[in-house]
Amino acid sequence: MLWGCFAAGETSALYNIDGIMRKEKYVDILKQHLKTSVRKLKRGRRWVFQMDNDRKHTSKVLAKWLKYNKVKVLEWPSQSPDPNPIEHLWAEGGLHYLTRLHQLCQEEWAKIHPTYCGKLVEGSPKHLTPS
């Protein structure tokens, strides 16, 4: 999973996120990356953070963190038919990157030597190999 943000004219760094995205994890991501991203985007103090109404974005723990850190959040209408603008960025860049990632994985998979596979099977406990 990836996290990133953008402003008019520029994108922030893109961060790799391990694990399942839950509300606590989302707060940790913002703790680690939001202020750094805002500095990179040269937004100064005049910026508004936008999220959609995903459960982790509307959680009490996140609301508390945002308030404590004085993050101004754009109110997003419930069940809005308009996607969050970052969804367009994911669609634009994501499909290209996923396709390339898939190609790289296939290339690396094809490089695995058959004898290595044989050693793995031979090293397995007897009850896992057919008799």
MARVEXLO-194496 format. One record per atom (N, C-alpha, C): chain; atom name; x, y negated, z negated. Coordinates in pm, 1 decimal, decimal comma, m for minus. Example, Ala and Ser with C-alpha at 12.3 -4.5 7.8 and 13.67 -1.06 7.14 Angstrom:
MARVEXLO-194496
+--------+-------+----------+----------+----------+
! cadena ! atomo !       px !       py !       pz !
+--------+-------+----------+----------+----------+
!      A !     N !   1319,0 !    569,0 !   m780,0 !
!      A !    CA !   1230,0 !    450,0 !   m780,0 !
!      A !     C !   1320,0 !    330,0 !   m780,0 !
!      A !     N !   1285,0 !    225,0 !   m708,0 !
!      A !    CA !   1367,0 !    106,0 !   m714,0 !
!      A !     C !   1290,0 !     m3,0 !   m787,0 !
+--------+-------+----------+----------+----------+
This chain:
MARVEXLO-194496
+--------+-------+----------+----------+----------+
! cadena ! atomo !       px !       py !       pz !
+--------+-------+----------+----------+----------+
!      A !     N !     84,7 !    116,0 !      0,0 !
!      A !    CA !      0,0 !      0,0 !      0,0 !
!      A !     C !     90,0 !   m123,2 !      0,0 !
!      A !     N !     41,8 !   m228,6 !     61,6 !
!      A !    CA !    118,0 !   m352,1 !     72,6 !
!      A !     C !     39,0 !   m468,9 !     15,2 !
!      A !     N !    111,5 !   m570,2 !    m35,0 !
!      A !    CA !     48,3 !   m693,6 !    m80,1 !
!      A !     C !    123,3 !   m808,8 !    m19,6 !
!      A !     N !     49,1 !   m904,7 !     29,2 !
!      A !    CA !    107,8 !  m1026,4 !     82,6 !
!      A !     C !      2,4 !  m1134,9 !     81,9 !
!      A !     N !     45,9 !  m1256,2 !    106,1 !
!      A !    CA !    m48,9 !  m1366,7 !    118,1 !
!      A !     C !      3,6 !  m1460,3 !    226,0 !
!      A !     N !    m78,8 !  m1558,2 !    263,2 !
!      A !    CA !    m36,3 !  m1653,2 !    364,3 !
!      A !     C !   m103,5 !  m1787,1 !    341,6 !
!      A !     N !    m47,5 !  m1887,4 !    405,8 !
!      A !    CA !   m104,1 !  m2021,5 !    406,6 !
!      A !     C !    m98,2 !  m2069,6 !    550,5 !
!      A !     N !   m154,4 !  m2184,3 !    575,9 !
!      A !    CA !   m150,8 !  m2238,0 !    711,7 !
!      A !     C !     m6,1 !  m2246,5 !    759,2 !
!      A !     N !     24,1 !  m2174,7 !    864,1 !
!      A !    CA !    155,7 !  m2184,4 !    925,1 !
!      A !     C !    261,5 !  m2087,2 !    878,9 !
!      A !     N !    235,9 !  m2005,7 !    776,0 !
!      A !    CA !    342,4 !  m1917,5 !    727,4 !
!      A !     C !    286,9 !  m1803,4 !    643,5 !
!      A !     N !    360,9 !  m1694,4 !    643,3 !
!      A !    CA !    327,1 !  m1580,2 !    558,0 !
!      A !     C !    427,7 !  m1570,5 !    444,9 !
!      A !     N !    384,5 !  m1509,0 !    334,4 !
!      A !    CA !    476,1 !  m1481,5 !    223,4 !
!      A !     C !    555,1 !  m1356,1 !    256,1 !
!      A !     N !    639,5 !  m1315,7 !    164,9 !
!      A !    CA !    704,1 !  m1185,8 !    177,9 !
!      A !     C !    596,1 !  m1078,3 !    163,9 !
!      A !     N !    625,2 !   m962,6 !    213,5 !
!      A !    CA !    533,7 !   m849,5 !    203,9 !
!      A !     C !    592,5 !   m752,1 !    102,8 !
!      A !     N !    512,5 !   m711,4 !      7,1 !
!      A !    CA !    561,1 !   m627,3 !   m102,3 !
!      A !     C !    498,5 !   m488,8 !    m95,6 !
!      A !     N !    580,3 !   m387,7 !   m114,8 !
!      A !    CA !    534,8 !   m249,9 !   m119,9 !
!      A !     C !    481,6 !   m222,7 !   m259,9 !
!      A !     N !    363,9 !   m164,2 !   m269,3 !
!      A !    CA !    300,5 !   m136,2 !   m397,0 !
!      A !     C !    284,1 !     15,1 !   m410,8 !
!      A !     N !    339,2 !     69,7 !   m517,0 !
!      A !    CA !    326,1 !    212,9 !   m543,7 !
!      A !     C !    206,2 !    238,2 !   m634,1 !
!      A !     N !    144,1 !    351,9 !   m614,8 !
!      A !    CA !     36,5 !    392,9 !   m703,7 !
!      A !     C !   m101,6 !    349,5 !   m657,2 !
!      A !     N !   m197,0 !    379,9 !   m739,5 !
!      A !    CA !   m336,7 !    349,7 !   m711,1 !
!      A !     C !   m366,0 !    206,9 !   m755,5 !
!      A !     N !   m435,9 !    134,2 !   m671,5 !
!      A !    CA !   m466,8 !     m4,9 !   m701,3 !
!      A !     C !   m590,2 !    m13,0 !   m791,5 !
!      A !     N !   m563,7 !    m44,3 !   m916,2 !
!      A !    CA !   m670,4 !    m67,8 !  m1013,3 !
!      A !     C !   m656,1 !   m210,9 !  m1062,9 !
!      A !     N !   m751,0 !   m257,9 !  m1142,0 !
!      A !    CA !   m749,2 !   m398,5 !  m1185,7 !
!      A !     C !   m620,9 !   m434,4 !  m1259,9 !
!      A !     N !   m571,9 !   m346,7 !  m1346,5 !
!      A !    CA !   m449,0 !   m374,7 !  m1420,8 !
!      A !     C !   m329,1 !   m383,4 !  m1326,5 !
!      A !     N !   m327,5 !   m296,2 !  m1227,8 !
!      A !    CA !   m219,9 !   m295,5 !  m1128,8 !
!      A !     C !   m223,3 !   m425,4 !  m1047,7 !
!      A !     N !   m343,6 !   m470,3 !  m1012,9 !
!      A !    CA !   m356,8 !   m593,5 !   m935,2 !
!      A !     C !   m304,8 !   m712,9 !  m1016,0 !
!      A !     N !   m335,6 !   m718,1 !  m1143,6 !
!      A !    CA !   m284,1 !   m825,2 !  m1229,4 !
!      A !     C !   m131,0 !   m819,9 !  m1231,0 !
!      A !     N !    m74,1 !   m700,6 !  m1243,6 !
!      A !    CA !     72,5 !   m686,6 !  m1242,6 !
!      A !     C !    132,3 !   m737,3 !  m1111,2 !
!      A !     N !     66,4 !   m707,9 !  m1000,8 !
!      A !    CA !    114,5 !   m753,5 !   m869,8 !
!      A !     C !    116,3 !   m905,6 !   m865,4 !
!      A !     N !      8,0 !   m966,8 !   m910,7 !
!      A !    CA !      2,8 !  m1112,7 !   m910,3 !
!      A !     C !    107,7 !  m1171,0 !  m1004,3 !
!      A !     N !    126,8 !  m1109,1 !  m1120,9 !
!      A !    CA !    230,3 !  m1154,7 !  m1214,1 !
!      A !     C !    367,3 !  m1155,3 !  m1145,6 !
!      A !     N !    393,6 !  m1050,5 !  m1070,4 !
!      A !    CA !    525,5 !  m1035,1 !  m1009,2 !
!      A !     C !    543,8 !  m1119,0 !   m882,9 !
!      A !     N !    435,6 !  m1138,2 !   m806,0 !
!      A !    CA !    455,6 !  m1191,1 !   m670,9 !
!      A !     C !    381,9 !  m1319,8 !   m634,7 !
!      A !     N !    278,6 !  m1356,6 !   m706,0 !
!      A !    CA !    199,7 !  m1471,8 !   m662,9 !
!      A !     C !    278,7 !  m1601,9 !   m667,2 !
!      A !     N !    339,9 !  m1633,0 !   m779,6 !
!      A !    CA !    412,6 !  m1760,4 !   m791,4 !
!      A !     C !    532,5 !  m1765,6 !   m696,2 !
!      A !     N !    601,7 !  m1654,1 !   m681,5 !
!      A !    CA !    713,6 !  m1646,8 !   m586,5 !
!      A !     C !    664,8 !  m1674,4 !   m445,3 !
!      A !     N !    550,5 !  m1616,8 !   m411,0 !
!      A !    CA !    494,7 !  m1636,0 !   m277,4 !
!      A !     C !    453,0 !  m1780,1 !   m254,8 !
!      A !     N !    392,4 !  m1840,6 !   m355,7 !
!      A !    CA !    350,0 !  m1980,3 !   m344,4 !
!      A !     C !    471,4 !  m2071,0 !   m323,6 !
!      A !     N !    580,7 !  m2043,5 !   m395,0 !
!      A !    CA !    703,6 !  m2121,9 !   m376,3 !
!      A !     C !    757,2 !  m2105,1 !   m234,1 !
!      A !     N !    757,9 !  m1980,9 !   m184,1 !
!      A !    CA !    806,6 !  m1955,6 !    m48,7 !
!      A !     C !    721,6 !  m2029,3 !     54,2 !
!      A !     N !    592,6 !  m2035,7 !     28,6 !
!      A !    CA !    501,2 !  m2103,3 !    120,9 !
!      A !     C !    503,4 !  m2255,7 !    104,4 !
!      A !     N !    582,1 !  m2304,0 !      7,3 !
!      A !    CA !    598,3 !  m2447,5 !    m17,2 !
!      A !     C !    464,2 !  m2517,6 !    m36,0 !
!      A !     N !    382,6 !  m2458,8 !   m122,5 !
!      A !    CA !    249,8 !  m2513,9 !   m145,3 !
!      A !     C !    246,2 !  m2615,3 !   m259,1 !
!      A !     N !    352,2 !  m2624,9 !   m337,1 !
!      A !    CA !    351,4 !  m2717,9 !   m449,5 !
!      A !     C !    240,0 !  m2681,0 !   m546,9 !
!      A !     N !    171,6 !  m2782,4 !   m596,9 !
!      A !    CA !     61,5 !  m2757,6 !   m691,9 !
!      A !     C !    m73,8 !  m2758,8 !   m622,3 !
!      A !     N !    m76,2 !  m2793,3 !   m495,7 !
!      A !    CA !   m202,7 !  m2808,3 !   m424,7 !
!      A !     C !   m233,5 !  m2684,9 !   m341,8 !
!      A !     N !   m278,1 !  m2581,4 !   m407,1 !
!      A !    CA !   m316,1 !  m2459,2 !   m336,8 !
!      A !     C !   m431,1 !  m2393,4 !   m410,3 !
!      A !     N !   m504,9 !  m2313,9 !   m335,5 !
!      A !    CA !   m618,8 !  m2239,9 !   m389,8 !
!      A !     C !   m602,1 !  m2095,4 !   m346,7 !
!      A !     N !   m618,1 !  m2005,8 !   m440,6 !
!      A !    CA !   m604,5 !  m1863,0 !   m414,8 !
!      A !     C !   m739,4 !  m1807,7 !   m370,0 !
!      A !     N !   m737,0 !  m1727,6 !   m265,5 !
!      A !    CA !   m861,2 !  m1670,1 !   m214,1 !
!      A !     C !   m855,4 !  m1519,0 !   m221,2 !
!      A !     N !   m962,9 !  m1461,7 !   m273,1 !
!      A !    CA !   m980,4 !  m1316,3 !   m277,3 !
!      A !     C !  m1125,3 !  m1288,6 !   m238,2 !
!      A !     N !  m1152,4 !  m1164,7 !   m203,6 !
!      A !    CA !  m1292,0 !  m1128,9 !   m180,2 !
!      A !     C !  m1351,3 !  m1077,7 !   m311,4 !
!      A !     N !  m1467,2 !  m1016,0 !   m306,0 !
!      A !    CA !  m1535,8 !   m972,8 !   m428,2 !
!      A !     C !  m1511,4 !   m825,8 !   m463,5 !
!      A !     N !  m1397,0 !   m774,3 !   m424,7 !
!      A !    CA !  m1359,1 !   m639,5 !   m466,0 !
!      A !     C !  m1363,1 !   m632,7 !   m618,8 !
!      A !     N !  m1397,1 !   m518,1 !   m674,7 !
!      A !    CA !  m1409,1 !   m504,8 !   m821,1 !
!      A !     C !  m1284,8 !   m550,5 !   m896,4 !
!      A !     N !  m1168,2 !   m514,9 !   m844,7 !
!      A !    CA !  m1046,4 !   m554,3 !   m916,7 !
!      A !     C !  m1025,3 !   m705,1 !   m909,8 !
!      A !     N !  m1079,4 !   m770,9 !   m807,5 !
!      A !    CA !  m1066,2 !   m916,0 !   m794,3 !
!      A !     C !  m1163,4 !   m991,2 !   m885,2 !
!      A !     N !  m1267,2 !   m924,4 !   m928,9 !
!      A !    CA !  m1367,8 !   m989,7 !  m1013,2 !
!      A !     C !  m1364,9 !   m938,5 !  m1157,2 !
!      A !     N !  m1263,2 !   m862,4 !  m1192,0 !
!      A !    CA !  m1255,3 !   m805,0 !  m1326,9 !
!      A !     C !  m1228,4 !   m912,8 !  m1431,8 !
!      A !     N !  m1269,0 !   m885,4 !  m1553,5 !
!      A !    CA !  m1247,4 !   m979,8 !  m1664,5 !
!      A !     C !  m1099,5 !   m997,3 !  m1693,4 !
!      A !     N !  m1023,0 !   m888,2 !  m1685,3 !
!      A !    CA !   m879,5 !   m895,8 !  m1714,0 !
!      A !     C !   m810,4 !   m987,0 !  m1612,1 !
!      A !     N !   m851,6 !   m981,0 !  m1486,8 !
!      A !    CA !   m792,5 !  m1068,7 !  m1385,9 !
!      A !     C !   m838,4 !  m1212,3 !  m1406,8 !
!      A !     N !   m966,2 !  m1232,3 !  m1434,5 !
!      A !    CA !  m1018,4 !  m1367,7 !  m1458,3 !
!      A !     C !   m943,4 !  m1434,5 !  m1573,5 !
!      A !     N !   m917,0 !  m1357,5 !  m1677,5 !
!      A !    CA !   m844,0 !  m1409,1 !  m1793,5 !
!      A !     C !   m701,6 !  m1450,0 !  m1752,9 !
!      A !     N !   m634,0 !  m1365,1 !  m1675,4 !
!      A !    CA !   m497,9 !  m1394,4 !  m1632,0 !
!      A !     C !   m495,6 !  m1518,5 !  m1542,6 !
!      A !     N !   m588,7 !  m1525,8 !  m1447,8 !
!      A !    CA !   m594,5 !  m1640,3 !  m1357,5 !
!      A !     C !   m617,9 !  m1770,3 !  m1434,5 !
!      A !     N !   m708,3 !  m1767,0 !  m1532,0 !
!      A !    CA !   m738,1 !  m1884,8 !  m1612,1 !
!      A !     C !   m615,1 !  m1924,9 !  m1694,2 !
!      A !     N !   m552,5 !  m1828,1 !  m1758,7 !
!      A !    CA !   m434,4 !  m1854,1 !  m1841,4 !
!      A !     C !   m321,7 !  m1916,0 !  m1757,6 !
!      A !     N !   m309,2 !  m1870,0 !  m1634,0 !
!      A !    CA !   m202,2 !  m1918,4 !  m1546,1 !
!      A !     C !   m245,1 !  m2035,7 !  m1457,9 !
!      A !     N !   m364,1 !  m2087,3 !  m1484,6 !
!      A !    CA !   m416,3 !  m2205,4 !  m1415,1 !
!      A !     C !   m417,0 !  m2188,6 !  m1264,1 !
!      A !     N !   m458,3 !  m2071,0 !  m1219,0 !
!      A !    CA !   m468,9 !  m2043,1 !  m1076,5 !
!      A !     C !   m610,1 !  m2081,9 !  m1031,8 !
!      A !     N !   m617,6 !  m2177,0 !   m941,8 !
!      A !    CA !   m747,1 !  m2218,2 !   m887,8 !
!      A !     C !   m788,6 !  m2116,7 !   m781,7 !
!      A !     N !   m908,7 !  m2062,1 !   m797,3 !
!      A !    CA !   m956,3 !  m1957,3 !   m707,1 !
!      A !     C !  m1074,8 !  m2009,0 !   m626,2 !
!      A !     N !  m1070,2 !  m1986,5 !   m496,9 !
!      A !    CA !  m1181,3 !  m2022,0 !   m410,1 !
!      A !     C !  m1297,9 !  m1928,6 !   m439,0 !
!      A !     N !  m1412,2 !  m1985,3 !   m465,1 !
!      A !    CA !  m1529,3 !  m1902,0 !   m490,7 !
!      A !     C !  m1570,3 !  m1834,3 !   m359,9 !
!      A !     N !  m1595,9 !  m1705,2 !   m368,1 !
!      A !    CA !  m1629,4 !  m1627,1 !   m249,2 !
!      A !     C !  m1772,1 !  m1577,4 !   m264,2 !
!      A !     N !  m1859,1 !  m1607,8 !   m168,3 !
!      A !    CA !  m1999,8 !  m1568,2 !   m181,3 !
!      A !     C !  m2016,4 !  m1416,8 !   m188,2 !
!      A !     N !  m2107,5 !  m1375,3 !   m273,6 !
!      A !    CA !  m2137,6 !  m1232,9 !   m286,8 !
!      A !     C !  m2189,9 !  m1178,3 !   m154,4 !
!      A !     N !  m2141,3 !  m1063,3 !   m116,0 !
!      A !    CA !  m2182,0 !   m994,7 !      7,3 !
!      A !     C !  m2168,3 !  m1084,3 !    129,5 !
!      A !     N !  m2062,0 !  m1159,2 !    134,7 !
!      A !    CA !  m2037,6 !  m1248,1 !    248,0 !
!      A !     C !  m2014,3 !  m1167,1 !    375,1 !
!      A !     N !  m2078,8 !  m1205,4 !    485,9 !
!      A !    CA !  m2056,3 !  m1133,8 !    611,7 !
!      A !     C !  m1920,1 !  m1165,6 !    673,0 !
!      A !     N !  m1857,4 !  m1275,4 !    627,2 !
!      A !    CA !  m1727,3 !  m1314,9 !    680,2 !
!      A !     C !  m1616,3 !  m1246,3 !    603,2 !
!      A !     N !  m1528,4 !  m1175,6 !    672,2 !
!      A !    CA !  m1417,0 !  m1112,8 !    600,1 !
!      A !     C !  m1318,3 !  m1217,9 !    550,8 !
!      A !     N !  m1249,7 !  m1183,8 !    443,8 !
!      A !    CA !  m1142,0 !  m1266,4 !    393,8 !
!      A !     C !  m1042,6 !  m1283,1 !    509,3 !
!      A !     N !   m991,5 !  m1403,5 !    534,5 !
!      A !    CA !   m900,2 !  m1423,4 !    648,6 !
!      A !     C !   m780,1 !  m1329,6 !    651,3 !
!      A !     N !   m734,4 !  m1282,9 !    535,3 !
!      A !    CA !   m617,9 !  m1193,8 !    537,7 !
!      A !     C !   m651,0 !  m1060,6 !    605,2 !
!      A !     N !   m778,4 !  m1024,7 !    607,4 !
!      A !    CA !   m818,3 !   m901,3 !    676,0 !
!      A !     C !   m782,9 !   m908,7 !    824,4 !
!      A !     N !   m790,7 !  m1028,1 !    881,4 !
!      A !    CA !   m753,0 !  m1045,5 !   1022,5 !
!      A !     C !   m603,0 !  m1024,7 !   1041,5 !
!      A !     N !   m523,1 !  m1069,8 !    942,2 !
!      A !    CA !   m378,5 !  m1046,7 !    950,4 !
!      A !     C !   m345,8 !   m898,5 !    941,0 !
!      A !     N !   m411,9 !   m827,5 !    848,7 !
!      A !    CA !   m387,4 !   m683,8 !    836,6 !
!      A !     C !   m422,5 !   m614,6 !    967,3 !
!      A !     N !   m531,6 !   m655,6 !   1027,8 !
!      A !    CA !   m572,5 !   m593,7 !   1154,5 !
!      A !     C !   m472,6 !   m626,0 !   1265,5 !
!      A !     N !   m427,6 !   m750,1 !   1268,9 !
!      A !    CA !   m334,5 !   m793,3 !   1373,6 !
!      A !     C !   m200,3 !   m721,0 !   1363,0 !
!      A !     N !   m139,8 !   m723,4 !   1246,5 !
!      A !    CA !     m7,0 !   m664,6 !   1230,5 !
!      A !     C !     m9,8 !   m520,3 !   1187,0 !
!      A !     N !   m110,1 !   m484,9 !   1110,1 !
!      A !    CA !   m114,2 !   m352,5 !   1050,8 !
!      A !     C !   m119,2 !   m239,6 !   1150,0 !
!      A !     N !   m199,9 !   m251,8 !   1253,3 !
!      A !    CA !   m212,0 !   m142,9 !   1350,2 !
!      A !     C !    m79,9 !   m118,3 !   1421,1 !
!      A !     N !    m10,4 !   m225,4 !   1455,8 !
!      A !    CA !    119,7 !   m211,3 !   1520,9 !
!      A !     C !    218,7 !   m141,5 !   1428,4 !
!      A !     N !    223,5 !   m185,5 !   1302,5 !
!      A !    CA !    319,3 !   m128,3 !   1208,3 !
!      A !     C !    285,8 !     15,2 !   1173,0 !
!      A !     N !    157,4 !     45,4 !   1158,6 !
!      A !    CA !    118,8 !    183,5 !   1128,4 !
!      A !     C !    154,0 !    276,6 !   1242,5 !
!      A !     N !    135,4 !    229,8 !   1364,4 !
!      A !    CA !    171,5 !    310,2 !   1480,7 !
!      A !     C !    321,2 !    335,9 !   1482,7 !
!      A !     N !    401,2 !    232,6 !   1457,1 !
!      A !    CA !    547,2 !    247,9 !   1456,3 !
!      A !     C !    591,8 !    336,6 !   1340,3 !
!      A !     N !    530,3 !    320,9 !   1223,4 !
!      A !    CA !    562,9 !    405,8 !   1109,1 !
!      A !     C !    533,0 !    552,0 !   1141,3 !
!      A !     N !    421,1 !    576,4 !   1204,9 !
!      A !    CA !    385,4 !    712,9 !   1243,3 !
!      A !     C !    489,2 !    770,0 !   1340,0 !
!      A !     N !    532,2 !    689,1 !   1436,7 !
!      A !    CA !    634,2 !    733,6 !   1531,4 !
!      A !     C !    764,7 !    767,2 !   1459,8 !
!      A !     N !    806,3 !    681,2 !   1366,9 !
!      A !    CA !    930,3 !    706,1 !   1292,2 !
!      A !     C !    920,0 !    834,3 !   1209,8 !
!      A !     N !    807,0 !    856,0 !   1147,0 !
!      A !    CA !    787,2 !    978,3 !   1068,2 !
!      A !     C !    793,7 !   1101,4 !   1158,2 !
!      A !     N !    731,1 !   1093,8 !   1273,3 !
!      A !    CA !    736,2 !   1206,4 !   1366,5 !
!      A !     C !    879,1 !   1234,6 !   1412,0 !
!      A !     N !    954,9 !   1129,6 !   1439,8 !
!      A !    CA !   1093,9 !   1147,1 !   1482,7 !
!      A !     C !   1177,5 !   1212,4 !   1373,1 !
!      A !     N !   1161,9 !   1165,3 !   1250,2 !
!      A !    CA !   1238,3 !   1222,2 !   1139,2 !
!      A !     C !   1196,1 !   1365,8 !   1111,3 !
!      A !     N !   1067,5 !   1393,9 !   1120,0 !
!      A !    CA !   1015,4 !   1529,1 !   1099,2 !
!      A !     C !   1075,1 !   1624,6 !   1201,5 !
!      A !     N !   1084,0 !   1578,3 !   1325,3 !
!      A !    CA !   1137,6 !   1662,5 !   1433,1 !
!      A !     C !   1286,7 !   1690,4 !   1414,7 !
!      A !     N !   1356,1 !   1607,3 !   1339,2 !
!      A !    CA !   1500,3 !   1625,0 !   1316,6 !
!      A !     C !   1531,5 !   1731,9 !   1211,2 !
!      A !     N !   1432,3 !   1776,4 !   1138,6 !
!      A !    CA !   1457,6 !   1877,6 !   1035,2 !
!      A !     C !   1498,8 !   2006,8 !   1104,3 !
!      A !     N !   1614,2 !   2056,4 !   1065,4 !
!      A !    CA !   1669,7 !   2176,1 !   1130,1 !
!      A !     C !   1595,9 !   2301,0 !   1083,2 !
!      A !     N !   1566,8 !   2392,9 !   1176,7 !
!      A !    CA !   1495,0 !   2515,9 !   1141,3 !
!      A !     C !   1562,3 !   2598,7 !   1031,9 !
!      A !     N !   1695,0 !   2598,0 !   1026,1 !
!      A !    CA !   1762,2 !   2676,8 !    922,6 !
!      A !     C !   1733,2 !   2621,0 !    783,4 !
!      A !     N !   1712,4 !   2489,3 !    775,2 !
!      A !    CA !   1677,8 !   2429,2 !    646,5 !
!      A !     C !   1541,6 !   2480,7 !    599,9 !
!      A !     N !   1446,5 !   2488,5 !    693,2 !
!      A !    CA !   1314,2 !   2543,2 !    660,5 !
!      A !     C !   1328,0 !   2687,7 !    612,0 !
!      A !     N !   1412,4 !   2765,0 !    681,0 !
!      A !    CA !   1434,1 !   2904,1 !    641,9 !
!      A !     C !   1491,7 !   2915,9 !    502,2 !
!      A !     N !   1586,9 !   2829,7 !    468,6 !
!      A !    CA !   1645,6 !   2832,2 !    334,5 !
!      A !     C !   1541,9 !   2799,7 !    227,6 !
!      A !     N !   1453,6 !   2706,7 !    257,9 !
!      A !    CA !   1348,9 !   2672,4 !    161,6 !
!      A !     C !   1255,5 !   2790,1 !    136,7 !
!      A !     N !   1221,0 !   2860,6 !    244,5 !
!      A !    CA !   1132,8 !   2976,7 !    230,5 !
!      A !     C !   1205,2 !   3087,9 !    154,7 !
!      A !     N !   1330,6 !   3113,5 !    189,1 !
!      A !    CA !   1407,8 !   3218,2 !    121,8 !
!      A !     C !   1425,6 !   3188,0 !    m26,0 !
!      A !     N !   1435,8 !   3062,2 !    m60,0 !
!      A !    CA !   1455,9 !   3023,0 !   m198,5 !
!      A !     C !   1328,1 !   3023,9 !   m280,8 !
!      A !     N !   1214,2 !   3043,5 !   m216,4 !
!      A !    CA !   1086,7 !   3045,7 !   m289,4 !
!      A !     C !   1075,1 !   3174,8 !   m369,7 !
!      A !     N !   1004,8 !   3170,1 !   m480,8 !
!      A !    CA !    982,0 !   3291,6 !   m558,6 !
!      A !     C !    918,5 !   3400,0 !   m472,4 !
!      A !     N !    948,0 !   3523,5 !   m503,8 !
!      A !    CA !    901,2 !   3638,8 !   m425,4 !
!      A !     C !    749,2 !   3640,4 !   m409,1 !
!      A !     N !    674,4 !   3599,4 !   m512,0 !
!      A !    CA !    528,9 !   3605,7 !   m502,5 !
!      A !     C !    471,3 !   3504,8 !   m402,1 !
!      A !     N !    554,1 !   3410,7 !   m354,1 !
!      A !    CA !    507,4 !   3314,8 !   m254,2 !
!      A !     C !    534,8 !   3360,4 !   m112,7 !
!      A !     N !    621,7 !   3462,4 !    m94,8 !
!      A !    CA !    653,7 !   3511,2 !     38,9 !
!      A !     C !    580,6 !   3641,5 !     63,1 !
!      A !     N !    524,8 !   3659,7 !    183,9 !
!      A !    CA !    451,8 !   3783,5 !    212,3 !
!      A !     C !    547,1 !   3902,9 !    217,2 !
!      A !     N !    496,8 !   4019,0 !    177,6 !
!      A !    CA !    580,7 !   4138,8 !    177,7 !
!      A !     C !    564,3 !   4218,8 !    303,6 !
+--------+-------+----------+----------+----------+
